[in-house]
Amino acid sequence: DVDAASLFQRFQELDFESDLLNDASTEEMMEKFKEIKDNKEALKEADCLIVALLTHGKEGVLYTTDGEIKITSLLYEFSAENCPELRLKPKIFIIQACRGSAVGSGVNLKVIRDADPNQADAAAVYEEYDQTFGQSVRIPNDADFLTVFASSEGYGAFRNTKDGSPFVRVLSEELLKMRKGEDFYKILTRVNRRVGTGFIPKFNQTKNATQMPCFVSHLTKDLVLKP
């Protein structure tokens, strides 16, 4: 609830038309996706689709109230083939869920000096090709997807029943602080750094545990949200 409220508010502030679905069954989730896809006029006007999924899970699978569903099946609903109105538009899936049962670990480093906060940031370089006017261009079905995970493959994602998850909390904070014209990759890289190096679980049995968010990008252009 804490995570959902935080993201709902943040994306409303970013001028997204937002909706919230609580405790969804598999049928209810797929019905919601169908409702989005059937609103073709709205999708034609839309710049971007963001779906945040806050649940439990395991590698490649998310749990609903009555079963489980593959992440690839959810993405496929909005592929170039299945949702033509969103072709060439960013489709962002933010997933707060475990991707396995392993607990991350790490090593302790002595910090000599403050690191450059932009040192780890990287921008993708795109080589553009001139297309002959009228020539058809084949678009991969999985083009323009960005999948953001709370943890690395095979590992669990921590959650606090009072404060929500560290991943969503930091993501919400970074969205609030983002600068005008800033690429979304830089926001996600700061989330990776803050959660990966700054989060310490408050449980004795996991005092050496870590959590490393990650994202997989199939975007074909820069993504900049309007602050």
N, C-alpha and C positions, 0 to 999 in steps of 0.2 A: 504493500500500500504506500509506504514512504517513497519507494523508488518510482512507482507509477505516478504519484502525485507530482513528484519533482520533474520528471520528464514531460508530463502532460503540460505543466505550467511553462516549462522552458520552450517547448515547441510552439505553444500558443503565442508566446512573446516573439517568436521568430516568424510569425504570420503563417504558420501552418494551420490548416483546418484539421482539428484534432478530434479523435474519438477514443473512447476507453472501453475495453471489454474485459470484465473480471471473471475469473474462475471459469474459463471457457472449456467446453467439451471439444472434441475433434470436429464434430459436425458444426458447432457454433463458430469455431474459428474459420473453417472453410466457407461457411455461409457469409461471414464478415468479409472475407477476401472476395467472394463472388459479388457482394454488394458494392465493394469498391470498384471492381472491374466493370460492373454493369453501368456505373455512372460515367459513361463515356465522354460526355460533354465536359464534366469536371476534370477528367484526366487529360483531355486535350489542352485545357487551360493550365494544368498543373506544371510546375517546374521540376518537382522532385517528389518521390514517395519515401517515407521513412516508416518502418515497422519495428517497434520495440517489443521484444518477447521476454517476459520476466517469469521464469518458471524453474522447474528442476529438469535434469536431463542427464544424458550420457553422450559419448562420442557420436556425433552425427544425428542424434535423436533428441527431441523435446517431449516432455510429458504434458498431456492435457488432463482434465479432471477424470476422463474415462479411458485413457489409453496413451498412446505415443504416436509421434509423427516424425518423419525424416525431415531434416532441415532442407535438403535438396528439393523435396516435394513442395515446400512452402515457397522457395525461390522460383521454382518452375511455374508457379501460378502467374508470375508477372514477367515471364520471359518474353523475348521479342515475338515469339510465335504465338503465345497465349494472350498477350496484352499489347496489341499493336499501338495503342494510344500512348504507351510509355516507352516506345522505342527511342533510343538515343537520350533518354532522360535518366538521371541517377536514381537508383533504387537501393536504399540503405536499410539493411537489417541489423539491428542492435540486439544482441542476445546475452542476457544475464542468466546463465544456467551452467551447471557443471558439465564438463566434457569428459568426465571420467572420475575415478575415485582417488587418484594419486594426489599427494600433497606436495606442492613445490618446495624446493629447498634452494639454498644459495651459499655464497661465501661472504664473509665480512671483509670489507675494505676500509682502510683508514683514509678519510677524505683529507687531502693536503690543501686544497683550495676550492673555492666555489667554481663549479664547472660552468662553461658557457651554456646558458639555457637553450640556445639554438643549435648547439653542436650536433645533436643527434637528429635534427630535422633534415629531411631529404625531400626534394620535389622531383616528381617524375618528369622525365624529358620525353616529349612526344615528337615524332617526325611525321609531318603532314605531307600527304600526297595530293597533288592536283588531280581532280577528277574531270574527265571530259564531260561537258554539259550534257545532261540527259542519260549518262551512263549509270546503270544500276549498280548499287553497292550492296554486297551481301553482309548482313549484320549477324554476328554470332548470337545464339540464343541466350548465352550467359553474359553478353556485353552489358556494361554500365551497372553492374551490381557491386556493392561494397558491403561485405559482411564483417561486423565488428563483434568480437567475442570477449567475454569477461575474463577468460582464462585460456591458456594454451591447450593444445590437443592432448587429451588423456588426463587432464588435471581438473580438480574441483574449483569452484568459485565460492568465496566466503560471503556470508550474509549475516547481518546483525538484525535481530527482530525489532530493535528499537530504532536504530539509525539507518537501516537499509544496507545495501551492499556498497563496499568501497568503490567498486567500478562505476556504478551509476552515480554515486555522489560526486566523484571526481569529474566524470563526464559532464554532469550538470553544471558544476562550478566552472569548468573550462569553456563550456558554451556561453555561460554568462559573461566571462571575461574576454571572449574572443575579440580580436581587433578587426576593424573594417578592412575588407578585401583579403582576409586571411584564409588560406586554403585549408579545407577540412582535414587534410592529412596532418598538418601541424598540430591541430587540436588533438587528434587521436594519438600523435606521438607524445605529446605532453601527458596525456592520460596514461599511456604505457609507462612513462618514466615515473610519474607520481605514484601509481599503484604498484609498479614493479619494484621500486626502490624505497618507497616511503611507507607502505602499508605493513603494519605489524599486528597480527591477530592477538586478541587479548585473552588467550587461553594458554595455560601452562603446557598442555600437551602439544601445542602447535607453535611454541614460542620461536622456533627456527623456520617456520613456514613462510612461504612467499606466494604471491599470485602474479602471474604475468599475462596481462591482456594482449590481444593481438587483433589484427584486421587483415582481411584478404580482399584485395581490390581488383575488380575487372573494369574500373572506370576508364572511359576513353577521353575524358576531358577533366579540367580542374573543377572542383566543387567549392563554391564560396557561398556561405549563407549570409543573409542580410541581417546585421545586428539590430 
